[in-house]
Amino acid sequence: MSPRRTTVVVATAATLTLGLGACSALGSDPSDGPRLKIGIKYDQPGLGLKQGYRYTGMDVDVARSVAKRLGVEESRITWVQAPSSQRETLISTGQVDFIVGTYSITDARKKKVSFAGPYFIAGQDLLVKADSTIDGTGNLAGKKLCSVTGSTSAQQIAKKVSGVNLQNFSTYSECVAGLTAGAVDALTTDDTILAGYAAQDHYKGKVKLVGKPFTKERYGIGLKKGDTALCTKLTDAITQMIADGEWRRIVDSNLGAAGYSPGEGNPPTPDPCS
């Protein structure tokens, strides 16, 4: 074999080795290409919503963009429902590779999982009935306030407001249904989630967003604790998505119709992986 041909063979072998290594890092079968199991919400209009076999929302589009930048087409993504109360378990047991689902980065959660991001900064707010006199956290005492089990929203409001009657439901959809039925007086979670519900046709004119956010929620991509290699790849993908304008297109196409505009700190700068 000539020296030149030897060089080509070695280079090709090295390229294949790197490619297989990259696939294996994503938990894939190298024989048919990389695959991903991504956790998302199924019940959050504008963010993560499952309708039949169709998945829509800002978080879903962020997940698609990140996956593509990792070399994984959507046809090789398995979408997994990731309720707030089950996210850490889904990650630690390997049922998902990572989660993109309004997953706020907190010190408590960082003890159990790692995060890439943030990719978006939201703020906690209130959703009330259209004729409600509730105009902020100052007059929530004695009111029935709905949030979702396992979310940071319930913890935040319990610290901030004394005398509130906190009702923990399984999903935000249940909370909104309870609100319109009069079972609860208000719903609290991130303003992005609330705006998505307020924009739905069957809720228009029935509910309203108070519009006074009182926290900063840094949305991150949750992954297995200590997986710095994957975290770095996800962080690079987020940074590229912001830099080339896709981040803005994703936000506007999913939340713009609700009249929502990203708040202070957006687009964010992702944290270093550790």
C-alpha positions, 0 to 999 in steps of 0.5 A: 500500500502506498504511503498516501493511501495509508494516510487516507485509510487512517484518517477515515478510520479516525473519522468513523471512530469519532462519529461512533463515539459521538453517537454512543455518547447520545445513547444510540445504536451506532448501527442505525444512527444517533437517537434521543429520548427527550422529556417535554411537557404534554399539556402546556400550550405555547411551550409543550403540547401534545395533540394526537401525534403532533408536538408543538411549543417553544420548548419542543422547538428548542429541543428539536433545534438542539437535537439537530445541532447534535446530529439527531433528526426529529425522526430519531427523537422519542418524545417522553412526557415529563410531569414536574413531579417526575423529572428527576426520576426520569433523568436519574433512571435513564428514561430520558437523555434530557428534559426541555420542559419549563425546567427552572434551574435551582440550587436544590435541583442541581444537587440531583441533576445537571443543567445546560442553559439557561435558554430562556428567563421567565417570571412567575405571575398569576392567572385569574378570572377575567372579572377577578379583583386580584391584581397581585400577590398582595391580596391573595391571603385567604384565596384558593391558589392553584399550582402543580405538585413539584413545581418551584411556583408552589414553593415560591408563593408559600414563602411570599404570601402568608394565609394563602390556601395552596391547592396542588394539582397534577397539571396546569390544565387541571388548574385552569379548568378549576379556575374557570369553574370557580374551584380556585381563585387564581393559578400561579406559575411562569408567565410564559405558561399562563400566557399560553393558556390565556391565548387559547380560544376556549379561554379567551375572555374568561381569564387574564394574566395579572402581568406583575411577575415577581420572580425570575425563572431560568429555564435549563435543559435537565440532564444526568448529574455530572454528565459534563460532556453532554452538558457542554454539547447542549450548551454549545447548541443553545449558544449557536441557536441564540447567535444565529437568530433561531432562538428569536424565531422560536420564541416569536412563533410560539408566544408572539400570538399571545402578545407576550414579549420576553422579559429582562435578561433575554436572550440569556447567556448559558452558564458554564458546565461543571 
